[in-house]
Amino acid sequence: MRNLWGPEDVANYLGVPLNTVYQWRCRGYGPAGRKIGKYVRYKPEDVERWFESMAEGVI
């Protein structure tokens, strides 16, 4: 099993600002994260699956 990612890891993987990851979470958007105590953690495969589910191309 791979290590869980924090919000910083998700931001780095997706190439977005850390604040964007926090905003997504507040809006119910973005990859699924789980609360572990006071921390939010993401399974890397969930982040990758979410990314792959996004439509290709730029609008």
PQR file of N, CA, C, O and H, with PARSE charges and radii, in Angstrom:
ATOM      1  N   MET A   1       0.843  -1.181   0.000 -0.4000 1.5000
ATOM      2  CA  MET A   1       0.000   0.000   0.000 -0.0000 2.0000
ATOM      3  C   MET A   1       0.885   1.240   0.000  0.5500 1.7000
ATOM      4  O   MET A   1       1.878   1.319   0.724 -0.5500 1.4000
ATOM      5  N   ARG A   2       0.504   2.194  -0.822 -0.4000 1.5000
ATOM      6  CA  ARG A   2       1.262   3.443  -0.876 -0.0000 2.0000
ATOM      7  C   ARG A   2       0.848   4.333   0.288  0.5500 1.7000
ATOM      8  O   ARG A   2      -0.230   4.174   0.860 -0.5500 1.4000
ATOM      9  H   ARG A   2      -0.303   2.130  -1.411  0.4000 1.0000
ATOM     10  N   ASN A   3       1.721   5.267   0.623 -0.4000 1.5000
ATOM     11  CA  ASN A   3       1.408   6.218   1.684 -0.0000 2.0000
ATOM     12  C   ASN A   3       0.258   7.116   1.275  0.5500 1.7000
ATOM     13  O   ASN A   3       0.048   7.375   0.090 -0.5500 1.4000
ATOM     14  H   ASN A   3       2.597   5.397   0.158  0.4000 1.0000
ATOM     15  N   LEU A   4      -0.482   7.587   2.260 -0.4000 1.5000
ATOM     16  CA  LEU A   4      -1.551   8.531   2.006 -0.0000 2.0000
ATOM     17  C   LEU A   4      -0.958   9.894   1.712  0.5500 1.7000
ATOM     18  O   LEU A   4       0.149  10.206   2.150 -0.5500 1.4000
ATOM     19  H   LEU A   4      -0.312   7.376   3.222  0.4000 1.0000
ATOM     20  N   TRP A   5      -1.696  10.704   0.972 -0.4000 1.5000
ATOM     21  CA  TRP A   5      -1.259  12.055   0.627 -0.0000 2.0000
ATOM     22  C   TRP A   5      -1.988  13.074   1.478  0.5500 1.7000
ATOM     23  O   TRP A   5      -3.148  12.880   1.842 -0.5500 1.4000
ATOM     24  H   TRP A   5      -2.595  10.450   0.616  0.4000 1.0000
ATOM     25  N   GLY A   6      -1.308  14.149   1.790 -0.4000 1.5000
ATOM     26  CA  GLY A   6      -1.932  15.303   2.405 -0.0000 2.0000
ATOM     27  C   GLY A   6      -2.350  16.275   1.309  0.5500 1.7000
ATOM     28  O   GLY A   6      -2.065  16.040   0.135 -0.5500 1.4000
ATOM     29  H   GLY A   6      -0.366  14.306   1.494  0.4000 1.0000
ATOM     30  N   PRO A   7      -3.021  17.363   1.677 -0.5600 1.5000
ATOM     31  CA  PRO A   7      -3.441  18.350   0.687  0.2800 2.0000
ATOM     32  C   PRO A   7      -2.279  18.913  -0.137  0.5500 1.7000
ATOM     33  O   PRO A   7      -2.445  19.207  -1.321 -0.5500 1.4000
ATOM     34  N   GLU A   8      -1.116  19.061   0.478 -0.4000 1.5000
ATOM     35  CA  GLU A   8       0.048  19.578  -0.241 -0.0000 2.0000
ATOM     36  C   GLU A   8       0.463  18.636  -1.364  0.5500 1.7000
ATOM     37  O   GLU A   8       0.820  19.075  -2.458 -0.5500 1.4000
ATOM     38  H   GLU A   8      -0.981  18.822   1.440  0.4000 1.0000
ATOM     39  N   ASP A   9       0.412  17.337  -1.082 -0.4000 1.5000
ATOM     40  CA  ASP A   9       0.772  16.336  -2.094 -0.0000 2.0000
ATOM     41  C   ASP A   9      -0.213  16.360  -3.263  0.5500 1.7000
ATOM     42  O   ASP A   9       0.180  16.242  -4.424 -0.5500 1.4000
ATOM     43  H   ASP A   9       0.122  16.981  -0.193  0.4000 1.0000
ATOM     44  N   VAL A  10      -1.488  16.515  -2.942 -0.4000 1.5000
ATOM     45  CA  VAL A  10      -2.512  16.582  -3.990 -0.0000 2.0000
ATOM     46  C   VAL A  10      -2.286  17.816  -4.862  0.5500 1.7000
ATOM     47  O   VAL A  10      -2.347  17.738  -6.089 -0.5500 1.4000
ATOM     48  H   VAL A  10      -1.808  16.611  -2.000  0.4000 1.0000
ATOM     49  N   ALA A  11      -2.027  18.946  -4.222 -0.4000 1.5000
ATOM     50  CA  ALA A  11      -1.774  20.183  -4.971 -0.0000 2.0000
ATOM     51  C   ALA A  11      -0.563  20.023  -5.886  0.5500 1.7000
ATOM     52  O   ALA A  11      -0.602  20.438  -7.044 -0.5500 1.4000
ATOM     53  H   ALA A  11      -1.978  19.010  -3.225  0.4000 1.0000
ATOM     54  N   ASN A  12       0.502  19.428  -5.377 -0.4000 1.5000
ATOM     55  CA  ASN A  12       1.706  19.218  -6.187 -0.0000 2.0000
ATOM     56  C   ASN A  12       1.436  18.282  -7.358  0.5500 1.7000
ATOM     57  O   ASN A  12       1.877  18.542  -8.477 -0.5500 1.4000
ATOM     58  H   ASN A  12       0.534  19.091  -4.436  0.4000 1.0000
ATOM     59  N   TYR A  13       0.718  17.202  -7.107 -0.4000 1.5000
ATOM     60  CA  TYR A  13       0.416  16.240  -8.165 -0.0000 2.0000
ATOM     61  C   TYR A  13      -0.408  16.880  -9.280  0.5500 1.7000
ATOM     62  O   TYR A  13      -0.139  16.669 -10.463 -0.5500 1.4000
ATOM     63  H   TYR A  13       0.360  16.991  -6.198  0.4000 1.0000
ATOM     64  N   LEU A  14      -1.420  17.667  -8.887 -0.4000 1.5000
ATOM     65  CA  LEU A  14      -2.317  18.274  -9.869 -0.0000 2.0000
ATOM     66  C   LEU A  14      -1.787  19.589 -10.435  0.5500 1.7000
ATOM     67  O   LEU A  14      -2.315  20.096 -11.424 -0.5500 1.4000
ATOM     68  H   LEU A  14      -1.638  17.838  -7.926  0.4000 1.0000
ATOM     69  N   GLY A  15      -0.746  20.143  -9.814 -0.4000 1.5000
ATOM     70  CA  GLY A  15      -0.174  21.394 -10.300 -0.0000 2.0000
ATOM     71  C   GLY A  15      -1.074  22.594 -10.045  0.5500 1.7000
ATOM     72  O   GLY A  15      -1.142  23.516 -10.857 -0.5500 1.4000
ATOM     73  H   GLY A  15      -0.317  19.731  -9.010  0.4000 1.0000
ATOM     74  N   VAL A  16      -1.768  22.572  -8.904 -0.4000 1.5000
ATOM     75  CA  VAL A  16      -2.640  23.679  -8.533 -0.0000 2.0000
ATOM     76  C   VAL A  16      -2.185  24.235  -7.183  0.5500 1.7000
ATOM     77  O   VAL A  16      -1.489  23.549  -6.434 -0.5500 1.4000
ATOM     78  H   VAL A  16      -1.714  21.823  -8.245  0.4000 1.0000
ATOM     79  N   PRO A  17      -2.575  25.476  -6.868 -0.5600 1.5000
ATOM     80  CA  PRO A  17      -2.229  26.024  -5.561  0.2800 2.0000
ATOM     81  C   PRO A  17      -2.896  25.234  -4.422  0.5500 1.7000
ATOM     82  O   PRO A  17      -3.989  24.694  -4.588 -0.5500 1.4000
ATOM     83  N   LEU A  18      -2.240  25.178  -3.298 -0.4000 1.5000
ATOM     84  CA  LEU A  18      -2.767  24.474  -2.136 -0.0000 2.0000
ATOM     85  C   LEU A  18      -4.148  24.999  -1.756  0.5500 1.7000
ATOM     86  O   LEU A  18      -5.033  24.218  -1.407 -0.5500 1.4000
ATOM     87  H   LEU A  18      -1.351  25.617  -3.163  0.4000 1.0000
ATOM     88  N   ASN A  19      -4.335  26.303  -1.822 -0.4000 1.5000
ATOM     89  CA  ASN A  19      -5.620  26.894  -1.470 -0.0000 2.0000
ATOM     90  C   ASN A  19      -6.751  26.361  -2.355  0.5500 1.7000
ATOM     91  O   ASN A  19      -7.890  26.249  -1.901 -0.5500 1.4000
ATOM     92  H   ASN A  19      -3.616  26.937  -2.107  0.4000 1.0000
ATOM     93  N   THR A  20      -6.448  26.037  -3.595 -0.4000 1.5000
ATOM     94  CA  THR A  20      -7.454  25.472  -4.499 -0.0000 2.0000
ATOM     95  C   THR A  20      -7.957  24.136  -3.973  0.5500 1.7000
ATOM     96  O   THR A  20      -9.158  23.869  -4.018 -0.5500 1.4000
ATOM     97  H   THR A  20      -5.523  26.128  -3.963  0.4000 1.0000
ATOM     98  N   VAL A  21      -7.063  23.300  -3.479 -0.4000 1.5000
ATOM     99  CA  VAL A  21      -7.453  22.004  -2.921 -0.0000 2.0000
ATOM    100  C   VAL A  21      -8.386  22.220  -1.723  0.5500 1.7000
ATOM    101  O   VAL A  21      -9.388  21.518  -1.589 -0.5500 1.4000
ATOM    102  H   VAL A  21      -6.087  23.517  -3.443  0.4000 1.0000
ATOM    103  N   TYR A  22      -8.069  23.177  -0.861 -0.4000 1.5000
ATOM    104  CA  TYR A  22      -8.929  23.476   0.288 -0.0000 2.0000
ATOM    105  C   TYR A  22     -10.293  23.992  -0.165  0.5500 1.7000
ATOM    106  O   TYR A  22     -11.319  23.609   0.398 -0.5500 1.4000
ATOM    107  H   TYR A  22      -7.255  23.748  -0.970  0.4000 1.0000
ATOM    108  N   GLN A  23     -10.312  24.854  -1.171 -0.4000 1.5000
ATOM    109  CA  GLN A  23     -11.582  25.381  -1.677 -0.0000 2.0000
ATOM    110  C   GLN A  23     -12.434  24.268  -2.277  0.5500 1.7000
ATOM    111  O   GLN A  23     -13.642  24.214  -2.050 -0.5500 1.4000
ATOM    112  H   GLN A  23      -9.479  25.165  -1.628  0.4000 1.0000
ATOM    113  N   TRP A  24     -11.806  23.388  -3.038 -0.4000 1.5000
ATOM    114  CA  TRP A  24     -12.540  22.265  -3.605 -0.0000 2.0000
ATOM    115  C   TRP A  24     -13.201  21.446  -2.511  0.5500 1.7000
ATOM    116  O   TRP A  24     -14.370  21.077  -2.617 -0.5500 1.4000
ATOM    117  H   TRP A  24     -10.824  23.432  -3.223  0.4000 1.0000
ATOM    118  N   ARG A  25     -12.455  21.167  -1.473 -0.4000 1.5000
ATOM    119  CA  ARG A  25     -12.989  20.337  -0.385 -0.0000 2.0000
ATOM    120  C   ARG A  25     -14.201  21.015   0.254  0.5500 1.7000
ATOM    121  O   ARG A  25     -15.200  20.351   0.530 -0.5500 1.4000
ATOM    122  H   ARG A  25     -11.505  21.466  -1.386  0.4000 1.0000
ATOM    123  N   CYS A  26     -14.129  22.310   0.489 -0.4000 1.5000
ATOM    124  CA  CYS A  26     -15.248  23.050   1.088 -0.0000 2.0000
ATOM    125  C   CYS A  26     -16.480  23.038   0.183  0.5500 1.7000
ATOM    126  O   CYS A  26     -17.611  23.081   0.668 -0.5500 1.4000
ATOM    127  H   CYS A  26     -13.317  22.849   0.264  0.4000 1.0000
ATOM    128  N   ARG A  27     -16.262  22.981  -1.116 -0.4000 1.5000
ATOM    129  CA  ARG A  27     -17.363  23.009  -2.095 -0.0000 2.0000
ATOM    130  C   ARG A  27     -17.843  21.615  -2.499  0.5500 1.7000
ATOM    131  O   ARG A  27     -18.762  21.487  -3.308 -0.5500 1.4000
ATOM    132  H   ARG A  27     -15.344  22.947  -1.510  0.4000 1.0000
ATOM    133  N   GLY A  28     -17.228  20.575  -1.944 -0.4000 1.5000
ATOM    134  CA  GLY A  28     -17.626  19.217  -2.296 -0.0000 2.0000
ATOM    135  C   GLY A  28     -17.165  18.795  -3.672  0.5500 1.7000
ATOM    136  O   GLY A  28     -17.764  17.918  -4.293 -0.5500 1.4000
ATOM    137  H   GLY A  28     -16.482  20.679  -1.287  0.4000 1.0000
ATOM    138  N   TYR A  29     -16.093  19.422  -4.153 -0.4000 1.5000
ATOM    139  CA  TYR A  29     -15.538  19.139  -5.471 -0.0000 2.0000
ATOM    140  C   TYR A  29     -14.156  18.530  -5.269  0.5500 1.7000
ATOM    141  O   TYR A  29     -13.616  18.565  -4.164 -0.5500 1.4000
ATOM    142  H   TYR A  29     -15.606  20.135  -3.648  0.4000 1.0000
ATOM    143  N   GLY A  30     -13.596  17.985  -6.308 -0.4000 1.5000
ATOM    144  CA  GLY A  30     -12.237  17.470  -6.229 -0.0000 2.0000
ATOM    145  C   GLY A  30     -12.200  16.026  -5.777  0.5500 1.7000
ATOM    146  O   GLY A  30     -13.239  15.396  -5.575 -0.5500 1.4000
ATOM    147  H   GLY A  30     -14.035  17.957  -7.206  0.4000 1.0000
ATOM    148  N   PRO A  31     -10.995  15.508  -5.620 -0.5600 1.5000
ATOM    149  CA  PRO A  31     -10.851  14.107  -5.219  0.2800 2.0000
ATOM    150  C   PRO A  31     -11.357  13.878  -3.800  0.5500 1.7000
ATOM    151  O   PRO A  31     -11.336  14.777  -2.959 -0.5500 1.4000
ATOM    152  N   ALA A  32     -11.810  12.656  -3.558 -0.4000 1.5000
ATOM    153  CA  ALA A  32     -12.334  12.306  -2.237 -0.0000 2.0000
ATOM    154  C   ALA A  32     -11.207  12.257  -1.216  0.5500 1.7000
ATOM    155  O   ALA A  32     -10.179  11.615  -1.429 -0.5500 1.4000
ATOM    156  H   ALA A  32     -11.827  11.926  -4.242  0.4000 1.0000
ATOM    157  N   GLY A  33     -11.421  12.945  -0.112 -0.4000 1.5000
ATOM    158  CA  GLY A  33     -10.470  12.920   0.994 -0.0000 2.0000
ATOM    159  C   GLY A  33     -11.159  12.374   2.227  0.5500 1.7000
ATOM    160  O   GLY A  33     -12.387  12.330   2.300 -0.5500 1.4000
ATOM    161  H   GLY A  33     -12.256  13.467   0.061  0.4000 1.0000
ATOM    162  N   ARG A  34     -10.367  11.963   3.185 -0.4000 1.5000
ATOM    163  CA  ARG A  34     -10.915  11.413   4.423 -0.0000 2.0000
ATOM    164  C   ARG A  34     -10.279  12.112   5.609  0.5500 1.7000
ATOM    165  O   ARG A  34      -9.079  12.387   5.617 -0.5500 1.4000
ATOM    166  H   ARG A  34      -9.370  11.998   3.126  0.4000 1.0000
ATOM    167  N   LYS A  35     -11.104  12.396   6.614 -0.4000 1.5000
ATOM    168  CA  LYS A  35     -10.593  13.003   7.837 -0.0000 2.0000
ATOM    169  C   LYS A  35     -10.010  11.906   8.715  0.5500 1.7000
ATOM    170  O   LYS A  35     -10.657  10.894   8.985 -0.5500 1.4000
ATOM    171  H   LYS A  35     -12.079  12.173   6.607  0.4000 1.0000
ATOM    172  N   ILE A  36      -8.791  12.123   9.150 -0.4000 1.5000
ATOM    173  CA  ILE A  36      -8.147  11.234  10.108 -0.0000 2.0000
ATOM    174  C   ILE A  36      -7.730  12.135  11.259  0.5500 1.7000
ATOM    175  O   ILE A  36      -6.707  12.818  11.195 -0.5500 1.4000
ATOM    176  H   ILE A  36      -8.265  12.945   8.931  0.4000 1.0000
ATOM    177  N   GLY A  37      -8.537  12.125  12.312 -0.4000 1.5000
ATOM    178  CA  GLY A  37      -8.334  13.090  13.388 -0.0000 2.0000
ATOM    179  C   GLY A  37      -8.610  14.481  12.846  0.5500 1.7000
ATOM    180  O   GLY A  37      -9.686  14.745  12.310 -0.5500 1.4000
ATOM    181  H   GLY A  37      -9.368  11.571  12.364  0.4000 1.0000
ATOM    182  N   LYS A  38      -7.645  15.362  12.986 -0.4000 1.5000
ATOM    183  CA  LYS A  38      -7.819  16.717  12.469 -0.0000 2.0000
ATOM    184  C   LYS A  38      -7.205  16.897  11.084  0.5500 1.7000
ATOM    185  O   LYS A  38      -7.167  18.012  10.564 -0.5500 1.4000
ATOM    186  H   LYS A  38      -6.770  15.148  13.422  0.4000 1.0000
ATOM    187  N   TYR A  39      -6.727  15.814  10.488 -0.4000 1.5000
ATOM    188  CA  TYR A  39      -6.043  15.879   9.202 -0.0000 2.0000
ATOM    189  C   TYR A  39      -6.906  15.318   8.083  0.5500 1.7000
ATOM    190  O   TYR A  39      -7.721  14.422   8.302 -0.5500 1.4000
ATOM    191  H   TYR A  39      -6.758  14.909  10.911  0.4000 1.0000
ATOM    192  N   VAL A  40      -6.720  15.851   6.889 -0.4000 1.5000
ATOM    193  CA  VAL A  40      -7.367  15.306   5.691 -0.0000 2.0000
ATOM    194  C   VAL A  40      -6.304  14.544   4.918  0.5500 1.7000
ATOM    195  O   VAL A  40      -5.210  15.053   4.674 -0.5500 1.4000
ATOM    196  H   VAL A  40      -6.058  16.579   6.711  0.4000 1.0000
ATOM    197  N   ARG A  41      -6.633  13.335   4.542 -0.4000 1.5000
ATOM    198  CA  ARG A  41      -5.700  12.507   3.782 -0.0000 2.0000
ATOM    199  C   ARG A  41      -6.411  11.940   2.560  0.5500 1.7000
ATOM    200  O   ARG A  41      -7.623  11.725   2.563 -0.5500 1.4000
ATOM    201  H   ARG A  41      -7.521  12.921   4.741  0.4000 1.0000
ATOM    202  N   TYR A  42      -5.628  11.707   1.528 -0.4000 1.5000
ATOM    203  CA  TYR A  42      -6.141  11.222   0.251 -0.0000 2.0000
ATOM    204  C   TYR A  42      -5.387   9.963  -0.141  0.5500 1.7000
ATOM    205  O   TYR A  42      -4.178   9.858   0.064 -0.5500 1.4000
ATOM    206  H   TYR A  42      -4.644  11.882   1.526  0.4000 1.0000
ATOM    207  N   LYS A  43      -6.119   9.003  -0.712 -0.4000 1.5000
ATOM    208  CA  LYS A  43      -5.468   7.847  -1.313 -0.0000 2.0000
ATOM    209  C   LYS A  43      -4.976   8.290  -2.684  0.5500 1.7000
ATOM    210  O   LYS A  43      -5.755   8.840  -3.463 -0.5500 1.4000
ATOM    211  H   LYS A  43      -7.101   9.088  -0.878  0.4000 1.0000
ATOM    212  N   PRO A  44      -3.704   8.065  -2.999 -0.5600 1.5000
ATOM    213  CA  PRO A  44      -3.187   8.481  -4.311  0.2800 2.0000
ATOM    214  C   PRO A  44      -4.011   7.934  -5.470  0.5500 1.7000
ATOM    215  O   PRO A  44      -4.221   8.633  -6.461 -0.5500 1.4000
ATOM    216  N   GLU A  45      -4.479   6.693  -5.358 -0.4000 1.5000
ATOM    217  CA  GLU A  45      -5.258   6.119  -6.460 -0.0000 2.0000
ATOM    218  C   GLU A  45      -6.603   6.826  -6.625  0.5500 1.7000
ATOM    219  O   GLU A  45      -7.120   6.897  -7.740 -0.5500 1.4000
ATOM    220  H   GLU A  45      -4.308   6.125  -4.553  0.4000 1.0000
ATOM    221  N   ASP A  46      -7.187   7.356  -5.533 -0.4000 1.5000
ATOM    222  CA  ASP A  46      -8.431   8.132  -5.644 -0.0000 2.0000
ATOM    223  C   ASP A  46      -8.189   9.448  -6.374  0.5500 1.7000
ATOM    224  O   ASP A  46      -9.004   9.874  -7.193 -0.5500 1.4000
ATOM    225  H   ASP A  46      -6.768   7.299  -4.627  0.4000 1.0000
ATOM    226  N   VAL A  47      -7.060  10.087  -6.070 -0.4000 1.5000
ATOM    227  CA  VAL A  47      -6.715  11.349  -6.739 -0.0000 2.0000
ATOM    228  C   VAL A  47      -6.487  11.092  -8.220  0.5500 1.7000
ATOM    229  O   VAL A  47      -6.979  11.839  -9.066 -0.5500 1.4000
ATOM    230  H   VAL A  47      -6.398   9.740  -5.405  0.4000 1.0000
ATOM    231  N   GLU A  48      -5.743  10.036  -8.536 -0.4000 1.5000
ATOM    232  CA  GLU A  48      -5.467   9.701  -9.931 -0.0000 2.0000
ATOM    233  C   GLU A  48      -6.756   9.337 -10.673  0.5500 1.7000
ATOM    234  O   GLU A  48      -6.940   9.735 -11.823 -0.5500 1.4000
ATOM    235  H   GLU A  48      -5.344   9.429  -7.849  0.4000 1.0000
ATOM    236  N   ARG A  49      -7.645   8.584 -10.025 -0.4000 1.5000
ATOM    237  CA  ARG A  49      -8.918   8.205 -10.641 -0.0000 2.0000
ATOM    238  C   ARG A  49      -9.773   9.447 -10.897  0.5500 1.7000
ATOM    239  O   ARG A  49     -10.392   9.567 -11.954 -0.5500 1.4000
ATOM    240  H   ARG A  49      -7.495   8.260  -9.091  0.4000 1.0000
ATOM    241  N   TRP A  50      -9.810  10.372  -9.930 -0.4000 1.5000
ATOM    242  CA  TRP A  50     -10.571  11.612 -10.112 -0.0000 2.0000
ATOM    243  C   TRP A  50     -10.018  12.397 -11.294  0.5500 1.7000
ATOM    244  O   TRP A  50     -10.778  12.898 -12.123 -0.5500 1.4000
ATOM    245  H   TRP A  50      -9.307  10.274  -9.071  0.4000 1.0000
ATOM    246  N   PHE A  51      -8.697  12.504 -11.368 -0.4000 1.5000
ATOM    247  CA  PHE A  51      -8.068  13.226 -12.467 -0.0000 2.0000
ATOM    248  C   PHE A  51      -8.414  12.587 -13.814  0.5500 1.7000
ATOM    249  O   PHE A  51      -8.749  13.287 -14.770 -0.5500 1.4000
ATOM    250  H   PHE A  51      -8.080  12.097 -10.695  0.4000 1.0000
ATOM    251  N   GLU A  52      -8.333  11.276 -13.883 -0.4000 1.5000
ATOM    252  CA  GLU A  52      -8.622  10.563 -15.132 -0.0000 2.0000
ATOM    253  C   GLU A  52     -10.092  10.691 -15.539  0.5500 1.7000
ATOM    254  O   GLU A  52     -10.418  10.561 -16.719 -0.5500 1.4000
ATOM    255  H   GLU A  52      -8.061  10.707 -13.106  0.4000 1.0000
ATOM    256  N   SER A  53     -10.981  10.945 -14.572 -0.4000 1.5000
ATOM    257  CA  SER A  53     -12.391  11.066 -14.889 -0.0000 2.0000
ATOM    258  C   SER A  53     -12.744  12.436 -15.453  0.5500 1.7000
ATOM    259  O   SER A  53     -13.846  12.632 -15.966 -0.5500 1.4000
ATOM    260  H   SER A  53     -10.716  11.050 -13.613  0.4000 1.0000
ATOM    261  N   MET A  54     -11.824  13.377 -15.364 -0.4000 1.5000
ATOM    262  CA  MET A  54     -12.075  14.712 -15.875 -0.0000 2.0000
ATOM    263  C   MET A  54     -12.078  14.681 -17.407  0.5500 1.7000
ATOM    264  O   MET A  54     -11.335  13.922 -18.028 -0.5500 1.4000
ATOM    265  H   MET A  54     -10.929  13.218 -14.948  0.4000 1.0000
ATOM    266  N   ALA A  55     -12.923  15.516 -17.994 -0.4000 1.5000
ATOM    267  CA  ALA A  55     -12.991  15.583 -19.447 -0.0000 2.0000
ATOM    268  C   ALA A  55     -11.660  16.078 -20.003  0.5500 1.7000
ATOM    269  O   ALA A  55     -10.998  16.925 -19.402 -0.5500 1.4000
ATOM    270  H   ALA A  55     -13.527  16.133 -17.489  0.4000 1.0000
ATOM    271  N   GLU A  56     -11.284  15.546 -21.138 -0.4000 1.5000
ATOM    272  CA  GLU A  56     -10.045  15.982 -21.781 -0.0000 2.0000
ATOM    273  C   GLU A  56     -10.271  17.275 -22.531  0.5500 1.7000
ATOM    274  O   GLU A  56     -11.391  17.587 -22.936 -0.5500 1.4000
ATOM    275  H   GLU A  56     -11.821  14.858 -21.625  0.4000 1.0000
ATOM    276  N   GLY A  57      -9.208  18.016 -22.710 -0.4000 1.5000
ATOM    277  CA  GLY A  57      -9.275  19.266 -23.458 -0.0000 2.0000
ATOM    278  C   GLY A  57      -9.538  20.465 -22.568  0.5500 1.7000
ATOM    279  O   GLY A  57      -9.878  20.335 -21.393 -0.5500 1.4000
ATOM    280  H   GLY A  57      -8.298  17.763 -22.382  0.4000 1.0000
ATOM    281  N   VAL A  58      -9.374  21.603 -23.146 -0.4000 1.5000
ATOM    282  CA  VAL A  58      -9.587  22.853 -22.422 -0.0000 2.0000
ATOM    283  C   VAL A  58     -10.803  23.548 -23.013  0.5500 1.7000
ATOM    284  O   VAL A  58     -10.970  23.622 -24.231 -0.5500 1.4000
ATOM    285  H   VAL A  58      -9.098  21.709 -24.101  0.4000 1.0000
ATOM    286  N   ILE A  59     -11.629  24.043 -22.142 -0.4000 1.5000
ATOM    287  CA  ILE A  59     -12.843  24.731 -22.613 -0.0000 2.0000
ATOM    288  C   ILE A  59     -12.537  26.197 -22.822  0.5500 1.7000
ATOM    289  O   ILE A  59     -13.417  26.962 -23.217 -0.5500 1.4000
ATOM    290  H   ILE A  59     -11.493  23.983 -21.153  0.4000 1.0000
TER
END
